[in-house]
Amino acid sequence: MSTLERLQTILINSYPLQRDALVPEARLEHLEIDSLGVMELFFSIEDEFKLSVPNEQQDLATIGDVVTYIDRLIAEQHRVDTTSGAAS
């Protein structure tokens, strides 16, 4: 399952939204996800993706922005040590 699909599932479970509305170009504000909603979303993202989301402010306006942010966190936090094959 892709990052987008997993994020869509989180949003569908948290808000009265339809999957077809949750395209990368969809603006969070148009989906009625305010700054408090984004903070709550980050808790769900941490659980789903086994990540630690930093407390710093992020400029995330669209679903695509959130997907890119998640993918970046995954790359940073789930790096694989290519010499031993172990996650760092």
PyMOL Python script that loads the backbone (N, CA, C, O; Angstrom):
from pymol import cmd

cmd.read_pdbstr("""\
ATOM      1  N   MET A   1       0.858  -1.177   0.000  1.00  0.00           N
ATOM      2  CA  MET A   1       0.000   0.000   0.000  1.00  0.00           C
ATOM      3  C   MET A   1       0.900   1.236   0.000  1.00  0.00           C
ATOM      4  O   MET A   1       1.864   1.298   0.763  1.00  0.00           O
ATOM      5  N   SER A   2       0.601   2.196  -0.830  1.00  0.00           N
ATOM      6  CA  SER A   2       1.418   3.402  -0.951  1.00  0.00           C
ATOM      7  C   SER A   2       1.192   4.342   0.242  1.00  0.00           C
ATOM      8  O   SER A   2       0.239   4.200   1.007  1.00  0.00           O
ATOM      9  N   THR A   3       2.094   5.287   0.362  1.00  0.00           N
ATOM     10  CA  THR A   3       1.955   6.309   1.406  1.00  0.00           C
ATOM     11  C   THR A   3       0.634   7.055   1.234  1.00  0.00           C
ATOM     12  O   THR A   3      -0.065   7.309   2.215  1.00  0.00           O
ATOM     13  N   LEU A   4       0.291   7.403   0.009  1.00  0.00           N
ATOM     14  CA  LEU A   4      -0.966   8.109  -0.252  1.00  0.00           C
ATOM     15  C   LEU A   4      -2.158   7.275   0.207  1.00  0.00           C
ATOM     16  O   LEU A   4      -3.059   7.791   0.869  1.00  0.00           O
ATOM     17  N   GLU A   5      -2.165   6.006  -0.136  1.00  0.00           N
ATOM     18  CA  GLU A   5      -3.298   5.139   0.245  1.00  0.00           C
ATOM     19  C   GLU A   5      -3.407   5.006   1.764  1.00  0.00           C
ATOM     20  O   GLU A   5      -4.508   5.018   2.315  1.00  0.00           O
ATOM     21  N   ARG A   6      -2.281   4.881   2.425  1.00  0.00           N
ATOM     22  CA  ARG A   6      -2.298   4.781   3.888  1.00  0.00           C
ATOM     23  C   ARG A   6      -2.788   6.081   4.522  1.00  0.00           C
ATOM     24  O   ARG A   6      -3.555   6.059   5.485  1.00  0.00           O
ATOM     25  N   LEU A   7      -2.339   7.215   3.973  1.00  0.00           N
ATOM     26  CA  LEU A   7      -2.796   8.508   4.474  1.00  0.00           C
ATOM     27  C   LEU A   7      -4.293   8.683   4.217  1.00  0.00           C
ATOM     28  O   LEU A   7      -5.015   9.185   5.078  1.00  0.00           O
ATOM     29  N   GLN A   8      -4.758   8.273   3.043  1.00  0.00           N
ATOM     30  CA  GLN A   8      -6.191   8.344   2.742  1.00  0.00           C
ATOM     31  C   GLN A   8      -6.997   7.553   3.774  1.00  0.00           C
ATOM     32  O   GLN A   8      -8.035   8.022   4.241  1.00  0.00           O
ATOM     33  N   THR A   9      -6.530   6.376   4.125  1.00  0.00           N
ATOM     34  CA  THR A   9      -7.234   5.540   5.107  1.00  0.00           C
ATOM     35  C   THR A   9      -7.291   6.237   6.463  1.00  0.00           C
ATOM     36  O   THR A   9      -8.331   6.232   7.121  1.00  0.00           O
ATOM     37  N   ILE A  10      -6.176   6.836   6.883  1.00  0.00           N
ATOM     38  CA  ILE A  10      -6.165   7.578   8.146  1.00  0.00           C
ATOM     39  C   ILE A  10      -7.203   8.695   8.104  1.00  0.00           C
ATOM     40  O   ILE A  10      -7.980   8.863   9.044  1.00  0.00           O
ATOM     41  N   LEU A  11      -7.214   9.451   7.016  1.00  0.00           N
ATOM     42  CA  LEU A  11      -8.142  10.581   6.907  1.00  0.00           C
ATOM     43  C   LEU A  11      -9.596  10.127   6.843  1.00  0.00           C
ATOM     44  O   LEU A  11     -10.469  10.762   7.433  1.00  0.00           O
ATOM     45  N   ILE A  12      -9.858   9.048   6.140  1.00  0.00           N
ATOM     46  CA  ILE A  12     -11.228   8.518   6.057  1.00  0.00           C
ATOM     47  C   ILE A  12     -11.708   8.067   7.432  1.00  0.00           C
ATOM     48  O   ILE A  12     -12.880   8.237   7.771  1.00  0.00           O
ATOM     49  N   ASN A  13     -10.807   7.495   8.220  1.00  0.00           N
ATOM     50  CA  ASN A  13     -11.169   7.032   9.559  1.00  0.00           C
ATOM     51  C   ASN A  13     -11.346   8.185  10.545  1.00  0.00           C
ATOM     52  O   ASN A  13     -12.013   8.031  11.568  1.00  0.00           O
ATOM     53  N   SER A  14     -10.748   9.340  10.238  1.00  0.00           N
ATOM     54  CA  SER A  14     -10.792  10.477  11.159  1.00  0.00           C
ATOM     55  C   SER A  14     -11.792  11.561  10.775  1.00  0.00           C
ATOM     56  O   SER A  14     -12.237  12.333  11.624  1.00  0.00           O
ATOM     57  N   TYR A  15     -12.140  11.614   9.503  1.00  0.00           N
ATOM     58  CA  TYR A  15     -13.009  12.676   8.992  1.00  0.00           C
ATOM     59  C   TYR A  15     -14.068  12.076   8.064  1.00  0.00           C
ATOM     60  O   TYR A  15     -13.870  10.995   7.510  1.00  0.00           O
ATOM     61  N   PRO A  16     -15.181  12.772   7.899  1.00  0.00           N
ATOM     62  CA  PRO A  16     -16.206  12.282   6.962  1.00  0.00           C
ATOM     63  C   PRO A  16     -15.820  12.624   5.521  1.00  0.00           C
ATOM     64  O   PRO A  16     -16.435  13.482   4.888  1.00  0.00           O
ATOM     65  N   LEU A  17     -14.795  11.939   5.018  1.00  0.00           N
ATOM     66  CA  LEU A  17     -14.261  12.208   3.684  1.00  0.00           C
ATOM     67  C   LEU A  17     -14.344  10.958   2.821  1.00  0.00           C
ATOM     68  O   LEU A  17     -14.335   9.835   3.324  1.00  0.00           O
ATOM     69  N   GLN A  18     -14.424  11.172   1.525  1.00  0.00           N
ATOM     70  CA  GLN A  18     -14.428  10.078   0.554  1.00  0.00           C
ATOM     71  C   GLN A  18     -13.030   9.960  -0.056  1.00  0.00           C
ATOM     72  O   GLN A  18     -12.361  10.970  -0.275  1.00  0.00           O
ATOM     73  N   ARG A  19     -12.590   8.738  -0.330  1.00  0.00           N
ATOM     74  CA  ARG A  19     -11.258   8.490  -0.878  1.00  0.00           C
ATOM     75  C   ARG A  19     -11.017   9.283  -2.168  1.00  0.00           C
ATOM     76  O   ARG A  19      -9.919   9.797  -2.378  1.00  0.00           O
ATOM     77  N   ASP A  20     -12.030   9.387  -3.028  1.00  0.00           N
ATOM     78  CA  ASP A  20     -11.823  10.082  -4.307  1.00  0.00           C
ATOM     79  C   ASP A  20     -11.582  11.587  -4.137  1.00  0.00           C
ATOM     80  O   ASP A  20     -11.114  12.240  -5.070  1.00  0.00           O
ATOM     81  N   ALA A  21     -11.894  12.142  -2.967  1.00  0.00           N
ATOM     82  CA  ALA A  21     -11.614  13.555  -2.701  1.00  0.00           C
ATOM     83  C   ALA A  21     -10.188  13.761  -2.197  1.00  0.00           C
ATOM     84  O   ALA A  21      -9.700  14.890  -2.154  1.00  0.00           O
ATOM     85  N   LEU A  22      -9.527  12.682  -1.818  1.00  0.00           N
ATOM     86  CA  LEU A  22      -8.214  12.772  -1.189  1.00  0.00           C
ATOM     87  C   LEU A  22      -7.088  12.560  -2.199  1.00  0.00           C
ATOM     88  O   LEU A  22      -6.262  11.657  -2.061  1.00  0.00           O
ATOM     89  N   VAL A  23      -7.083  13.406  -3.202  1.00  0.00           N
ATOM     90  CA  VAL A  23      -6.056  13.375  -4.244  1.00  0.00           C
ATOM     91  C   VAL A  23      -4.890  14.261  -3.804  1.00  0.00           C
ATOM     92  O   VAL A  23      -5.074  15.130  -2.952  1.00  0.00           O
ATOM     93  N   PRO A  24      -3.691  14.060  -4.366  1.00  0.00           N
ATOM     94  CA  PRO A  24      -2.530  14.850  -3.945  1.00  0.00           C
ATOM     95  C   PRO A  24      -2.748  16.364  -4.007  1.00  0.00           C
ATOM     96  O   PRO A  24      -2.188  17.097  -3.192  1.00  0.00           O
ATOM     97  N   GLU A  25      -3.543  16.836  -4.950  1.00  0.00           N
ATOM     98  CA  GLU A  25      -3.757  18.274  -5.110  1.00  0.00           C
ATOM     99  C   GLU A  25      -4.762  18.849  -4.114  1.00  0.00           C
ATOM    100  O   GLU A  25      -4.885  20.069  -4.000  1.00  0.00           O
ATOM    101  N   ALA A  26      -5.478  17.994  -3.397  1.00  0.00           N
ATOM    102  CA  ALA A  26      -6.516  18.468  -2.469  1.00  0.00           C
ATOM    103  C   ALA A  26      -5.886  19.281  -1.337  1.00  0.00           C
ATOM    104  O   ALA A  26      -4.946  18.837  -0.680  1.00  0.00           O
ATOM    105  N   ARG A  27      -6.421  20.466  -1.131  1.00  0.00           N
ATOM    106  CA  ARG A  27      -5.924  21.342  -0.068  1.00  0.00           C
ATOM    107  C   ARG A  27      -6.561  20.951   1.258  1.00  0.00           C
ATOM    108  O   ARG A  27      -7.768  20.723   1.337  1.00  0.00           O
ATOM    109  N   LEU A  28      -5.737  20.877   2.297  1.00  0.00           N
ATOM    110  CA  LEU A  28      -6.228  20.485   3.619  1.00  0.00           C
ATOM    111  C   LEU A  28      -7.338  21.420   4.085  1.00  0.00           C
ATOM    112  O   LEU A  28      -8.327  20.968   4.662  1.00  0.00           O
ATOM    113  N   GLU A  29      -7.184  22.710   3.840  1.00  0.00           N
ATOM    114  CA  GLU A  29      -8.201  23.668   4.281  1.00  0.00           C
ATOM    115  C   GLU A  29      -9.541  23.418   3.589  1.00  0.00           C
ATOM    116  O   GLU A  29     -10.592  23.618   4.199  1.00  0.00           O
ATOM    117  N   HIS A  30      -9.520  22.991   2.341  1.00  0.00           N
ATOM    118  CA  HIS A  30     -10.765  22.686   1.622  1.00  0.00           C
ATOM    119  C   HIS A  30     -11.409  21.401   2.130  1.00  0.00           C
ATOM    120  O   HIS A  30     -12.610  21.187   1.963  1.00  0.00           O
ATOM    121  N   LEU A  31     -10.595  20.550   2.753  1.00  0.00           N
ATOM    122  CA  LEU A  31     -11.117  19.319   3.358  1.00  0.00           C
ATOM    123  C   LEU A  31     -11.542  19.562   4.802  1.00  0.00           C
ATOM    124  O   LEU A  31     -11.951  18.643   5.511  1.00  0.00           O
ATOM    125  N   GLU A  32     -11.433  20.841   5.227  1.00  0.00           N
ATOM    126  CA  GLU A  32     -11.786  21.273   6.581  1.00  0.00           C
ATOM    127  C   GLU A  32     -10.901  20.627   7.637  1.00  0.00           C
ATOM    128  O   GLU A  32     -11.360  20.256   8.717  1.00  0.00           O
ATOM    129  N   ILE A  33      -9.622  20.502   7.297  1.00  0.00           N
ATOM    130  CA  ILE A  33      -8.621  20.017   8.250  1.00  0.00           C
ATOM    131  C   ILE A  33      -7.807  21.239   8.668  1.00  0.00           C
ATOM    132  O   ILE A  33      -6.962  21.723   7.915  1.00  0.00           O
ATOM    133  N   ASP A  34      -8.074  21.731   9.880  1.00  0.00           N
ATOM    134  CA  ASP A  34      -7.401  22.929  10.366  1.00  0.00           C
ATOM    135  C   ASP A  34      -6.080  22.568  11.047  1.00  0.00           C
ATOM    136  O   ASP A  34      -5.672  21.407  11.032  1.00  0.00           O
ATOM    137  N   SER A  35      -5.416  23.547  11.639  1.00  0.00           N
ATOM    138  CA  SER A  35      -4.105  23.309  12.245  1.00  0.00           C
ATOM    139  C   SER A  35      -4.191  22.297  13.393  1.00  0.00           C
ATOM    140  O   SER A  35      -3.276  21.492  13.564  1.00  0.00           O
ATOM    141  N   LEU A  36      -5.254  22.321  14.169  1.00  0.00           N
ATOM    142  CA  LEU A  36      -5.430  21.324  15.224  1.00  0.00           C
ATOM    143  C   LEU A  36      -5.628  19.943  14.601  1.00  0.00           C
ATOM    144  O   LEU A  36      -5.100  18.952  15.106  1.00  0.00           O
ATOM    145  N   GLY A  37      -6.380  19.878  13.517  1.00  0.00           N
ATOM    146  CA  GLY A  37      -6.577  18.616  12.809  1.00  0.00           C
ATOM    147  C   GLY A  37      -5.278  18.057  12.264  1.00  0.00           C
ATOM    148  O   GLY A  37      -5.067  16.844  12.271  1.00  0.00           O
ATOM    149  N   VAL A  38      -4.396  18.947  11.787  1.00  0.00           N
ATOM    150  CA  VAL A  38      -3.090  18.505  11.283  1.00  0.00           C
ATOM    151  C   VAL A  38      -2.266  17.927  12.435  1.00  0.00           C
ATOM    152  O   VAL A  38      -1.596  16.908  12.267  1.00  0.00           O
ATOM    153  N   MET A  39      -2.312  18.570  13.597  1.00  0.00           N
ATOM    154  CA  MET A  39      -1.584  18.035  14.756  1.00  0.00           C
ATOM    155  C   MET A  39      -2.102  16.642  15.122  1.00  0.00           C
ATOM    156  O   MET A  39      -1.313  15.738  15.393  1.00  0.00           O
ATOM    157  N   GLU A  40      -3.415  16.471  15.131  1.00  0.00           N
ATOM    158  CA  GLU A  40      -4.000  15.166  15.420  1.00  0.00           C
ATOM    159  C   GLU A  40      -3.621  14.151  14.338  1.00  0.00           C
ATOM    160  O   GLU A  40      -3.372  12.981  14.628  1.00  0.00           O
ATOM    161  N   LEU A  41      -3.582  14.617  13.096  1.00  0.00           N
ATOM    162  CA  LEU A  41      -3.193  13.762  11.988  1.00  0.00           C
ATOM    163  C   LEU A  41      -1.773  13.245  12.190  1.00  0.00           C
ATOM    164  O   LEU A  41      -1.492  12.082  11.903  1.00  0.00           O
ATOM    165  N   PHE A  42      -0.878  14.097  12.680  1.00  0.00           N
ATOM    166  CA  PHE A  42       0.503  13.676  12.912  1.00  0.00           C
ATOM    167  C   PHE A  42       0.591  12.556  13.936  1.00  0.00           C
ATOM    168  O   PHE A  42       1.448  11.681  13.809  1.00  0.00           O
ATOM    169  N   PHE A  43      -0.263  12.556  14.938  1.00  0.00           N
ATOM    170  CA  PHE A  43      -0.270  11.450  15.911  1.00  0.00           C
ATOM    171  C   PHE A  43      -0.638  10.145  15.218  1.00  0.00           C
ATOM    172  O   PHE A  43      -0.031   9.105  15.473  1.00  0.00           O
ATOM    173  N   SER A  44      -1.626  10.207  14.348  1.00  0.00           N
ATOM    174  CA  SER A  44      -2.033   9.010  13.609  1.00  0.00           C
ATOM    175  C   SER A  44      -0.938   8.570  12.640  1.00  0.00           C
ATOM    176  O   SER A  44      -0.716   7.373  12.457  1.00  0.00           O
ATOM    177  N   ILE A  45      -0.259   9.523  12.022  1.00  0.00           N
ATOM    178  CA  ILE A  45       0.844   9.215  11.110  1.00  0.00           C
ATOM    179  C   ILE A  45       1.970   8.523  11.875  1.00  0.00           C
ATOM    180  O   ILE A  45       2.549   7.548  11.394  1.00  0.00           O
ATOM    181  N   GLU A  46       2.276   9.030  13.066  1.00  0.00           N
ATOM    182  CA  GLU A  46       3.320   8.399  13.879  1.00  0.00           C
ATOM    183  C   GLU A  46       2.981   6.937  14.154  1.00  0.00           C
ATOM    184  O   GLU A  46       3.841   6.063  14.042  1.00  0.00           O
ATOM    185  N   ASP A  47       1.737   6.675  14.512  1.00  0.00           N
ATOM    186  CA  ASP A  47       1.312   5.307  14.803  1.00  0.00           C
ATOM    187  C   ASP A  47       1.342   4.427  13.559  1.00  0.00           C
ATOM    188  O   ASP A  47       1.881   3.321  13.594  1.00  0.00           O
ATOM    189  N   GLU A  48       0.773   4.904  12.477  1.00  0.00           N
ATOM    190  CA  GLU A  48       0.656   4.110  11.249  1.00  0.00           C
ATOM    191  C   GLU A  48       2.010   3.803  10.623  1.00  0.00           C
ATOM    192  O   GLU A  48       2.260   2.681  10.184  1.00  0.00           O
ATOM    193  N   PHE A  49       2.886   4.812  10.583  1.00  0.00           N
ATOM    194  CA  PHE A  49       4.152   4.672   9.867  1.00  0.00           C
ATOM    195  C   PHE A  49       5.328   4.385  10.792  1.00  0.00           C
ATOM    196  O   PHE A  49       6.460   4.238  10.331  1.00  0.00           O
ATOM    197  N   LYS A  50       5.064   4.304  12.112  1.00  0.00           N
ATOM    198  CA  LYS A  50       6.127   4.061  13.093  1.00  0.00           C
ATOM    199  C   LYS A  50       7.229   5.107  12.959  1.00  0.00           C
ATOM    200  O   LYS A  50       8.410   4.782  12.840  1.00  0.00           O
ATOM    201  N   LEU A  51       6.807   6.375  12.984  1.00  0.00           N
ATOM    202  CA  LEU A  51       7.699   7.515  12.830  1.00  0.00           C
ATOM    203  C   LEU A  51       7.628   8.403  14.054  1.00  0.00           C
ATOM    204  O   LEU A  51       6.708   8.308  14.866  1.00  0.00           O
ATOM    205  N   SER A  52       8.611   9.259  14.166  1.00  0.00           N
ATOM    206  CA  SER A  52       8.581  10.348  15.125  1.00  0.00           C
ATOM    207  C   SER A  52       8.468  11.637  14.319  1.00  0.00           C
ATOM    208  O   SER A  52       9.381  11.990  13.571  1.00  0.00           O
ATOM    209  N   VAL A  53       7.352  12.335  14.470  1.00  0.00           N
ATOM    210  CA  VAL A  53       7.136  13.589  13.730  1.00  0.00           C
ATOM    211  C   VAL A  53       7.678  14.726  14.587  1.00  0.00           C
ATOM    212  O   VAL A  53       7.214  14.931  15.708  1.00  0.00           O
ATOM    213  N   PRO A  54       8.665  15.474  14.065  1.00  0.00           N
ATOM    214  CA  PRO A  54       9.233  16.596  14.830  1.00  0.00           C
ATOM    215  C   PRO A  54       8.168  17.639  15.159  1.00  0.00           C
ATOM    216  O   PRO A  54       7.169  17.772  14.453  1.00  0.00           O
ATOM    217  N   ASN A  55       8.400  18.373  16.239  1.00  0.00           N
ATOM    218  CA  ASN A  55       7.451  19.396  16.688  1.00  0.00           C
ATOM    219  C   ASN A  55       7.517  20.671  15.875  1.00  0.00           C
ATOM    220  O   ASN A  55       6.658  21.539  16.030  1.00  0.00           O
ATOM    221  N   GLU A  56       8.511  20.810  15.010  1.00  0.00           N
ATOM    222  CA  GLU A  56       8.664  22.044  14.241  1.00  0.00           C
ATOM    223  C   GLU A  56       7.510  22.237  13.265  1.00  0.00           C
ATOM    224  O   GLU A  56       6.923  21.278  12.765  1.00  0.00           O
ATOM    225  N   GLN A  57       7.209  23.491  13.015  1.00  0.00           N
ATOM    226  CA  GLN A  57       6.123  23.869  12.099  1.00  0.00           C
ATOM    227  C   GLN A  57       6.450  23.447  10.674  1.00  0.00           C
ATOM    228  O   GLN A  57       7.567  23.664  10.205  1.00  0.00           O
ATOM    229  N   GLN A  58       5.499  22.852   9.988  1.00  0.00           N
ATOM    230  CA  GLN A  58       5.667  22.450   8.598  1.00  0.00           C
ATOM    231  C   GLN A  58       4.657  23.202   7.745  1.00  0.00           C
ATOM    232  O   GLN A  58       3.534  23.456   8.179  1.00  0.00           O
ATOM    233  N   ASP A  59       5.056  23.554   6.539  1.00  0.00           N
ATOM    234  CA  ASP A  59       4.154  24.222   5.608  1.00  0.00           C
ATOM    235  C   ASP A  59       3.539  23.150   4.714  1.00  0.00           C
ATOM    236  O   ASP A  59       4.036  22.877   3.621  1.00  0.00           O
ATOM    237  N   LEU A  60       2.468  22.556   5.185  1.00  0.00           N
ATOM    238  CA  LEU A  60       1.798  21.469   4.471  1.00  0.00           C
ATOM    239  C   LEU A  60       0.407  21.938   4.076  1.00  0.00           C
ATOM    240  O   LEU A  60      -0.490  22.022   4.916  1.00  0.00           O
ATOM    241  N   ALA A  61       0.230  22.243   2.796  1.00  0.00           N
ATOM    242  CA  ALA A  61      -1.037  22.788   2.334  1.00  0.00           C
ATOM    243  C   ALA A  61      -1.921  21.745   1.658  1.00  0.00           C
ATOM    244  O   ALA A  61      -3.145  21.879   1.655  1.00  0.00           O
ATOM    245  N   THR A  62      -1.309  20.704   1.083  1.00  0.00           N
ATOM    246  CA  THR A  62      -2.074  19.721   0.319  1.00  0.00           C
ATOM    247  C   THR A  62      -1.801  18.303   0.803  1.00  0.00           C
ATOM    248  O   THR A  62      -0.863  18.056   1.561  1.00  0.00           O
ATOM    249  N   ILE A  63      -2.635  17.386   0.353  1.00  0.00           N
ATOM    250  CA  ILE A  63      -2.417  15.967   0.640  1.00  0.00           C
ATOM    251  C   ILE A  63      -1.048  15.546   0.109  1.00  0.00           C
ATOM    252  O   ILE A  63      -0.326  14.801   0.772  1.00  0.00           O
ATOM    253  N   GLY A  64      -0.695  16.017  -1.068  1.00  0.00           N
ATOM    254  CA  GLY A  64       0.606  15.705  -1.652  1.00  0.00           C
ATOM    255  C   GLY A  64       1.764  16.193  -0.793  1.00  0.00           C
ATOM    256  O   GLY A  64       2.785  15.515  -0.679  1.00  0.00           O
ATOM    257  N   ASP A  65       1.607  17.370  -0.187  1.00  0.00           N
ATOM    258  CA  ASP A  65       2.639  17.885   0.719  1.00  0.00           C
ATOM    259  C   ASP A  65       2.823  16.943   1.908  1.00  0.00           C
ATOM    260  O   ASP A  65       3.950  16.676   2.325  1.00  0.00           O
ATOM    261  N   VAL A  66       1.722  16.446   2.446  1.00  0.00           N
ATOM    262  CA  VAL A  66       1.791  15.535   3.590  1.00  0.00           C
ATOM    263  C   VAL A  66       2.456  14.225   3.177  1.00  0.00           C
ATOM    264  O   VAL A  66       3.283  13.697   3.920  1.00  0.00           O
ATOM    265  N   VAL A  67       2.113  13.695   2.013  1.00  0.00           N
ATOM    266  CA  VAL A  67       2.722  12.456   1.518  1.00  0.00           C
ATOM    267  C   VAL A  67       4.232  12.643   1.350  1.00  0.00           C
ATOM    268  O   VAL A  67       5.012  11.785   1.762  1.00  0.00           O
ATOM    269  N   THR A  68       4.642  13.749   0.752  1.00  0.00           N
ATOM    270  CA  THR A  68       6.072  14.026   0.561  1.00  0.00           C
ATOM    271  C   THR A  68       6.778  14.118   1.905  1.00  0.00           C
ATOM    272  O   THR A  68       7.885  13.604   2.065  1.00  0.00           O
ATOM    273  N   TYR A  69       6.144  14.770   2.868  1.00  0.00           N
ATOM    274  CA  TYR A  69       6.709  14.907   4.214  1.00  0.00           C
ATOM    275  C   TYR A  69       6.862  13.536   4.869  1.00  0.00           C
ATOM    276  O   TYR A  69       7.910  13.235   5.440  1.00  0.00           O
ATOM    277  N   ILE A  70       5.831  12.713   4.789  1.00  0.00           N
ATOM    278  CA  ILE A  70       5.901  11.360   5.361  1.00  0.00           C
ATOM    279  C   ILE A  70       7.031  10.568   4.703  1.00  0.00           C
ATOM    280  O   ILE A  70       7.824   9.929   5.394  1.00  0.00           O
ATOM    281  N   ASP A  71       7.106  10.609   3.384  1.00  0.00           N
ATOM    282  CA  ASP A  71       8.148   9.866   2.672  1.00  0.00           C
ATOM    283  C   ASP A  71       9.540  10.342   3.086  1.00  0.00           C
ATOM    284  O   ASP A  71      10.463   9.538   3.208  1.00  0.00           O
ATOM    285  N   ARG A  72       9.687  11.647   3.300  1.00  0.00           N
ATOM    286  CA  ARG A  72      10.983  12.175   3.745  1.00  0.00           C
ATOM    287  C   ARG A  72      11.315  11.664   5.147  1.00  0.00           C
ATOM    288  O   ARG A  72      12.450  11.264   5.407  1.00  0.00           O
ATOM    289  N   LEU A  73      10.335  11.676   6.050  1.00  0.00           N
ATOM    290  CA  LEU A  73      10.562  11.160   7.398  1.00  0.00           C
ATOM    291  C   LEU A  73      10.914   9.669   7.370  1.00  0.00           C
ATOM    292  O   LEU A  73      11.796   9.219   8.102  1.00  0.00           O
ATOM    293  N   ILE A  74      10.226   8.919   6.529  1.00  0.00           N
ATOM    294  CA  ILE A  74      10.529   7.490   6.399  1.00  0.00           C
ATOM    295  C   ILE A  74      11.976   7.313   5.943  1.00  0.00           C
ATOM    296  O   ILE A  74      12.711   6.498   6.501  1.00  0.00           O
ATOM    297  N   ALA A  75      12.379   8.069   4.937  1.00  0.00           N
ATOM    298  CA  ALA A  75      13.750   7.959   4.422  1.00  0.00           C
ATOM    299  C   ALA A  75      14.770   8.311   5.501  1.00  0.00           C
ATOM    300  O   ALA A  75      15.815   7.668   5.601  1.00  0.00           O
ATOM    301  N   GLU A  76      14.473   9.322   6.302  1.00  0.00           N
ATOM    302  CA  GLU A  76      15.400   9.753   7.350  1.00  0.00           C
ATOM    303  C   GLU A  76      15.434   8.785   8.528  1.00  0.00           C
ATOM    304  O   GLU A  76      16.499   8.515   9.083  1.00  0.00           O
ATOM    305  N   GLN A  77      14.273   8.266   8.908  1.00  0.00           N
ATOM    306  CA  GLN A  77      14.178   7.492  10.145  1.00  0.00           C
ATOM    307  C   GLN A  77      14.261   5.983   9.946  1.00  0.00           C
ATOM    308  O   GLN A  77      14.509   5.250  10.903  1.00  0.00           O
ATOM    309  N   HIS A  78      14.061   5.518   8.741  1.00  0.00           N
ATOM    310  CA  HIS A  78      14.086   4.076   8.479  1.00  0.00           C
ATOM    311  C   HIS A  78      15.205   3.707   7.514  1.00  0.00           C
ATOM    312  O   HIS A  78      15.064   2.784   6.712  1.00  0.00           O
ATOM    313  N   ARG A  79      16.307   4.426   7.593  1.00  0.00           N
ATOM    314  CA  ARG A  79      17.446   4.139   6.716  1.00  0.00           C
ATOM    315  C   ARG A  79      17.940   2.725   6.961  1.00  0.00           C
ATOM    316  O   ARG A  79      17.919   2.222   8.084  1.00  0.00           O
ATOM    317  N   VAL A  80      18.376   2.107   5.898  1.00  0.00           N
ATOM    318  CA  VAL A  80      18.960   0.772   6.015  1.00  0.00           C
ATOM    319  C   VAL A  80      20.460   0.890   5.854  1.00  0.00           C
ATOM    320  O   VAL A  80      20.951   1.495   4.900  1.00  0.00           O
ATOM    321  N   ASP A  81      21.183   0.307   6.796  1.00  0.00           N
ATOM    322  CA  ASP A  81      22.639   0.277   6.730  1.00  0.00           C
ATOM    323  C   ASP A  81      23.010  -0.722   5.650  1.00  0.00           C
ATOM    324  O   ASP A  81      22.821  -1.926   5.826  1.00  0.00           O
ATOM    325  N   THR A  82      23.534  -0.237   4.535  1.00  0.00           N
ATOM    326  CA  THR A  82      23.818  -1.105   3.378  1.00  0.00           C
ATOM    327  C   THR A  82      24.973  -2.059   3.631  1.00  0.00           C
ATOM    328  O   THR A  82      25.114  -3.048   2.911  1.00  0.00           O
ATOM    329  N   THR A  83      25.805  -1.791   4.636  1.00  0.00           N
ATOM    330  CA  THR A  83      26.929  -2.706   4.902  1.00  0.00           C
ATOM    331  C   THR A  83      26.492  -3.922   5.680  1.00  0.00           C
ATOM    332  O   THR A  83      27.022  -5.013   5.470  1.00  0.00           O
ATOM    333  N   SER A  84      25.524  -3.757   6.587  1.00  0.00           N
ATOM    334  CA  SER A  84      25.099  -4.899   7.404  1.00  0.00           C
ATOM    335  C   SER A  84      23.670  -5.330   7.132  1.00  0.00           C
ATOM    336  O   SER A  84      23.248  -6.405   7.559  1.00  0.00           O
ATOM    337  N   GLY A  85      22.909  -4.478   6.408  1.00  0.00           N
ATOM    338  CA  GLY A  85      21.517  -4.788   6.151  1.00  0.00           C
ATOM    339  C   GLY A  85      20.597  -4.458   7.299  1.00  0.00           C
ATOM    340  O   GLY A  85      19.403  -4.754   7.240  1.00  0.00           O
ATOM    341  N   ALA A  86      21.132  -3.847   8.351  1.00  0.00           N
ATOM    342  CA  ALA A  86      20.321  -3.523   9.526  1.00  0.00           C
ATOM    343  C   ALA A  86      19.800  -2.098   9.429  1.00  0.00           C
ATOM    344  O   ALA A  86      20.468  -1.212   8.896  1.00  0.00           O
ATOM    345  N   ALA A  87      18.606  -1.895   9.948  1.00  0.00           N
ATOM    346  CA  ALA A  87      18.033  -0.548   9.987  1.00  0.00           C
ATOM    347  C   ALA A  87      18.759   0.254  11.043  1.00  0.00           C
ATOM    348  O   ALA A  87      19.103  -0.262  12.107  1.00  0.00           O
ATOM    349  N   SER A  88      18.992   1.529  10.741  1.00  0.00           N
ATOM    350  CA  SER A  88      19.660   2.376  11.735  1.00  0.00           C
ATOM    351  C   SER A  88      18.666   3.248  12.452  1.00  0.00           C
ATOM    352  O   SER A  88      19.046   4.028  13.325  1.00  0.00           O
TER     353      SER A  88
END
""", "prot")
cmd.dss("prot")
cmd.show_as("cartoon", "prot")
cmd.util.cbc("prot")
cmd.orient("prot")
